[in-house]
Amino acid sequence: NYTGIELDEFFVNTARKLYLDNDNFNIIQGKVEDNIEKFEDIDVIVSLETFEHIPEKNVVRIIEKISILNPKLFIISVPVEIGPAIILKNFGSFLCRYQRHKEYTFMETIWSCFEQLDKIPRHGTGHKGFNWKWLAQTVRHNMRIRQIKKFPFNFIPASFSTSVFMVITK
């Protein structure tokens, strides 16, 4: 059985149309923090590029609740928004005429590159100010991270990766 939680009504309706005929699929429209208690005996939880869009105080509570659910496998991917990767991402965004870089000022990009997050606005629900290392530490307080994989190539340091994947087990 597969269950998704999605806040955006458009994506919920799209998923319902795509998987209408699948009896083993369910989607809940709402916030994760308001719906996590609905899950029992869950085997796998997957969160792809999501936790950076949730306020940090809520992330802590969500991670605590997931640890109580005790899934066999928990996979998280989040973007790397600190270290040299942010310069590569924002400069590449600018060159490709993708709007991602506009979330940051030039100086915020520089401060993020040097992990000086105290010099930029506090992280909210966007990318700016998000620290994947903080998330990893929050997970470590509650569960065991078996692996941290880097994207696009695992052999490059996380500080040059666009995203990291955490493989978490009991």
C-alpha positions in Angstrom: 0.0 0.0 0.0 1.2 3.5 -0.9 0.1 6.7 0.8 1.3 10.2 0.0 0.9 13.4 1.9 0.7 16.6 -0.2 -0.2 20.1 0.7 -0.9 21.5 -2.8 -4.4 20.7 -4.1 -3.2 20.7 -7.8 -0.7 17.9 -7.1 -3.2 15.9 -5.0 -5.7 16.1 -7.8 -3.1 15.1 -10.4 -2.0 12.1 -8.3 -5.7 11.0 -7.8 -6.2 11.1 -11.6 -3.0 9.2 -12.4 -3.6 6.5 -9.8 -7.4 6.4 -9.7 -7.4 2.7 -10.6 -4.9 1.6 -8.1 -6.6 0.3 -5.0 -3.4 0.3 -3.0 -2.8 4.0 -3.5 -4.0 6.8 -1.2 -3.2 10.5 -1.0 -3.9 12.8 1.9 -4.1 16.6 1.3 -2.6 18.4 4.2 0.6 19.0 6.2 2.8 16.1 7.2 2.9 17.3 10.8 -0.9 17.1 11.0 -1.2 13.6 9.5 1.8 11.6 10.5 -0.1 9.9 13.4 -2.4 8.2 10.8 0.4 5.8 9.9 1.0 2.6 11.8 3.1 -0.4 10.8 4.8 1.5 8.0 7.8 -0.1 6.3 9.3 2.7 4.2 9.0 6.5 4.3 10.4 8.5 1.4 10.8 12.3 1.5 12.3 13.8 -1.6 13.3 17.4 -1.6 10.7 18.2 1.1 12.2 19.0 4.5 13.7 22.3 3.3 10.2 23.5 2.7 9.0 22.9 6.2 9.7 25.3 9.1 12.6 23.9 11.3 10.5 23.7 14.5 8.1 21.4 12.6 10.9 19.3 11.1 12.1 18.4 14.6 8.6 17.2 15.6 8.1 15.3 12.4 11.5 13.5 12.7 10.6 12.6 16.4 7.2 11.2 15.3 8.8 9.2 12.4 11.3 7.7 14.8 8.4 6.5 17.0 6.8 4.9 13.9 10.0 3.0 13.6 10.0 2.4 9.8 12.4 -0.2 8.4 13.7 2.3 6.0 13.5 6.1 5.8 15.0 8.0 2.8 15.4 11.7 2.7 16.8 13.9 0.0 17.4 17.6 0.4 19.3 20.2 -1.6 22.8 21.4 -0.6 22.4 25.1 0.0 25.7 25.7 1.8 29.3 25.5 0.8 30.7 25.8 -2.8 27.7 24.0 -4.2 25.5 27.1 -3.8 27.8 29.2 -6.1 27.7 26.4 -8.7 23.9 26.1 -8.4 23.1 29.8 -8.4 25.6 30.7 -11.2 24.3 27.7 -13.2 20.8 28.9 -12.6 21.6 32.3 -13.9 23.4 31.0 -17.0 20.4 28.7 -17.8 17.9 31.5 -17.2 16.3 29.5 -14.5 14.9 31.6 -11.7 16.3 29.7 -8.7 19.2 32.1 -8.1 16.8 35.0 -7.5 16.0 33.8 -4.1 19.5 34.9 -3.0 21.3 38.2 -3.3 24.9 38.1 -4.5 26.2 38.5 -0.9 23.8 35.9 0.4 25.2 33.4 -2.1 28.8 34.3 -0.9 27.8 34.0 2.8 26.1 30.6 2.1 29.2 29.4 0.3 31.3 30.1 3.4 28.5 28.6 5.6 28.1 32.0 7.4 24.3 31.5 7.8 24.2 34.0 10.6 24.7 36.7 7.9 21.6 35.8 5.9 17.9 35.7 6.9 16.9 32.7 9.0 15.7 29.7 7.0 11.9 29.7 6.4 10.3 27.4 3.9 12.5 28.1 0.8 16.1 27.1 0.0 17.9 30.1 1.4 19.5 29.4 4.7 18.7 25.7 4.7 21.5 23.6 6.2 21.4 19.9 5.4 23.9 19.2 8.1 21.4 20.5 10.7 18.8 18.1 9.3 21.3 15.2 9.5 22.1 16.0 13.1 18.4 16.2 13.9 17.9 12.8 12.4 20.9 11.4 14.3 19.3 12.4 17.6 16.4 10.1 16.8 17.5 7.4 14.4 20.6 5.9 12.7 21.8 7.3 9.4 23.3 4.3 7.6 24.5 6.2 4.5 24.7 9.7 3.1 24.8 9.7 -0.6 25.7 12.7 -2.8 24.1 13.7 -6.0 25.0 13.8 -8.9 28.1 11.6 -8.0 28.7 9.9 -4.7 32.5 10.3 -5.0 32.4 14.1 -4.8 32.3 15.9 -1.4 28.8 16.9 -0.2 29.9 20.6 -0.3 30.1 20.3 -4.1 26.9 18.2 -4.5 23.6 19.5 -5.5 21.7 17.3 -3.1 22.3 14.7 -0.4 20.3 11.5 0.3 20.2 10.0 3.7 19.4 6.4 4.1 18.1 5.8 7.7 17.2 2.6 9.4 16.1 1.3 12.8 
